[in-house]
Amino acid sequence: MQRHALHTRAMNALPLYLHNGSAQRLDLDAAQRLRIERKDLPERRIPLHHVSRIVCSSTLDISARALMACMKSGIPLAVVDTNGETLGWCLGARRKETSLRQLLTHALDDQAWPTHYTEWLAQQHAATAAQTLLLCGVPTTAAARHNPRTALCNAHFVKHSQGCAQQVDALALLAQHELAAQLTQATNAPELLAWHRPGLNLIEDLGQVIGLHAHTDLHHAPLLPEADKLTPWAIRHYERHAAHWQQRIGQLMYAFEQFLRSHWL
């Protein structure tokens, strides 16, 4: 019963975006709700269990108690700059081990990890790229398979009569944030995701794979935003297709776990 309740709460929680708007300060009130102070607007109060992750700007004033509450509640927080680029993550404290964490720990301690992982990652990237090319109606020529982003961006330009790289990157970044949050919650060990080995960054590697799906969403979008409305458009579009993104991320995480089990179970 408790596990079902926790699962239901996680499914009902939504991301909180504080990087493109009037938010000036994030605090915690006496009822353990996040309190968002906004310029020239009434403040907002949101219960912690309603928040799955937070994306905020580097200029947002965050109180220590709000940050600690997010860490204890397992709410990842991403800090982005004015261009939407991720500056860093606050992923919370380490908690009890999970099966995925144990698998990943064993895998990263194995000298064969780089060989197996590089091969698996290349296969995932190629398979996702081929699927995306197909869904966007792009012929899977050798050139397109070698450089799918260029082939897809050319197709977007033909359809929308404008360059679409910024729109693709904006959607892909939101997907990467959600993937990072889910990986962190699944492993409860953020140091395994990015710092365990020199040069290792699973969030970035898997984020590039999941980000390919942004081409599909953008290609079939009816209208594209003006440059000054890019971020609000990306958030609305991403949330409108949230079920698709959850399925895509779930499939990638399942494939990653099966990869680990096939070598290190």
N, C-alpha and C positions, 0 to 999 in steps of 0.2 A: 504494500500500500504506500509506504513512504517513497519507494523508488518511482512508482507511478506518479505520485504527486510532484516529485522533483522533475520528472520528465515533462509533465504538463506545464510546470512553471517555465522550464527552459523553452518550450515551444511557444509560449505566449509572450516571452520577452522580446523586445524590439531594440534595434540599435538606436543610439542617441547621437545625433550629429550636431556638434557645437563649433564647427570650423568655418561656417559661412553664414553669419547672421549677426544678431544683436547681442548674443551672450557675452557677458563680461566677467562673470565670476561663478564658479561652481563650489557649492558648500553643502554641508549636511545639517539638517535641522534636528530638533529634539526627538522627532518621531522616526528617525533613521531614513528620511527621504532626501534625495538629492534636491538641492535648492539652486535654481538657476536664476541669477540676477541678470536682467537684460536692460540695455539702454533704451530709455523712453518707452518701455513696455512693462506690463506687470510681470512679476517673477513667476517662475514655474516650479512646482514641486512634484517629483516623480519617485515613487517607491523603488527601492533598489531591485526588487524582484521583477520589475517591469522592464529592466534594462539588460540587454544581452552583451553589448559592448559600447564603447564611447569613442568617437572620433572628434578631436578638438584641435583648435589652432594653438600655436605656440604663444599667442598673446593672452590666452584665457588664464585668468587668475584662479588657481585650484587650491582650495584649503587642504591642509594636511589630513584633517579628519575625513574629508570627502575621498581623498586618495586612498587612505587606509581602509575605508569602508568598501571601496571598489575592490581593493586587493583581497580583503577577507571574503568578499562575496563572489570572487572569481570572475569579476567583470574586467576584461582587458581594456586598456585605454591606449589609443594611438594618437600621437601628436604629429600634426602635419604643418607644413609651412604655407605661405600665401599662394604657392603654386599647386598645392595639393600633394606635394611629395612628403612621404613619411619620414619624420625626423627620428622617431623612436617609439618604443612600446613600454608600457608598464603592465606586466603580465601577472602580477600577484605572487604570493608566497607559494612555496612548494607544499604539496599536500600528499595524501597517501598514494601509493603506487597503483597503477592500473595495468591491465594486460598490455596495452599498447606501449606504455612507458617501459615495461620490462623488456618487450621485444626490441624496442628502439635502443635501449641501453646495451643489450647483448649485441645488436647489429653494429653499433658505433664502436664497440670495443674490438670488433673483428677486423683483422688486417685486410680481409677480402671485401669489406664494405665499399670502398671506392669503386672497385670493378663492377660489383653487382648493382650498385646504386646508379652509376653512370649509365649502364646499359638499360636498366629499367626506366630511368627518367627519359632517356632518348626515345624509348618505345612509347611511353605515355604521350610525349610531346608530338610524335609523329602520328599517333592514332587520333589524338584530339584535333590536330591540324587537318588531317584528312576528313574527319567528320565535319569540321567547320567549313572547309572548302566546299564540301558537298551541299551543306545546308544553305550556303550563300550562292550556289549555282556556279562555282568557279571550277573549271576543268582541272583535274588533279594531274597536271603535267609534271615532268621531272623538275622544271623550274619552280613551279608552285609548291611542290613538296619540299624543295630545298629552301625556299624563302617564302613561307606561307603568309607572313605579315604583308610583304610587298604585294603579293598577288591579291590578297583580300582588300588592302587599302585601294588598289587600283579598281577593284570591283565596286567598292563603296563610292569612289569618285565618279564612276560611270553612272551609278544609280542616283546619287544625291547631288551631283554636279558641284561638289566641293570636297576639299580635303577633310578627312575624318579621324586623323591620328589622335587629336586631343580628346575627342569624344570616346574613342575606343579606350584610351588610357584612363579616362575618368571612370568608366564603368569597371574596367579591370582592377583599378585600385580599390574600389569598394568590395569587389569579390575577394581580393587578397586580404583585406581587413577581416572579412567574415571567415575566410579559411584559417587565418592566423588565430582568431578567437576560438574556433572549433578545435584546432589542433592543440591549443593550449589547454582547453578544458578536457580534451581526451587523454592527454599525457600527464597533465599536472606537473610538468617539468620543462619550463621554457628554456632552460639552459641546454637541453638536448636538441632543441629546434634550431639554434643558431650559433651556439658557442662551444659545443663539445669538441669539435675538431676544427683546426685552422681552415678557414675558407668555407666552412659549412654554413648554409643558410637554407633550411628546408622551407621556410616561409616564402623566401624569394623564389626558390626553384619550383615548388609546387604552385606558387602564385602565378608564375609565368605560364604554366600549363592551364590553370583554371581561367586565366585572363584571356586565352584564345577564344573562349565562348562569348566574350564581349563583342567580337566581330559579328556573330550571328544576330545578337540582339540589335546592334546598330544597323546592320544591313537591312533588317526588316522594320526598322522604325519609320513611321510615316513622315515625321518632321524632325529636323535637327535644330538645336538651339543656336542662338547667337553666342558669341564668345563670352560676353559678360553674364550670360545666364547658364553657363555650362554646368557648374556644380549643382545648382538646384535641379536642373533637368536630369543630371545623372542620378541623383538621389531618388527622384520621383520614378524614373524609369527602372532603376534597380529594384526598388521596393515593389513596383507594379509586377515585376517578374520574379519576386522573391522565391516563389515555390520552385521555379525552374533552377534558380541559383542554388537553392538548398539541395536539390536533387543532384546537380552537377558536382557540388562540393562533397556530398555524401558518397557519390560514386568514386570520386578520386581518393577520398580517405579510405574507402573500402579496398580499393585497388592497392593503396599503399600498405595497408595492414596485411593483405594477402601476400604481397611481395615480401614483407618481413617474415611472415609465417612460413613461407616456402623455403627460406634460407636459415632461419634462426629459431624456429620453434623447438 
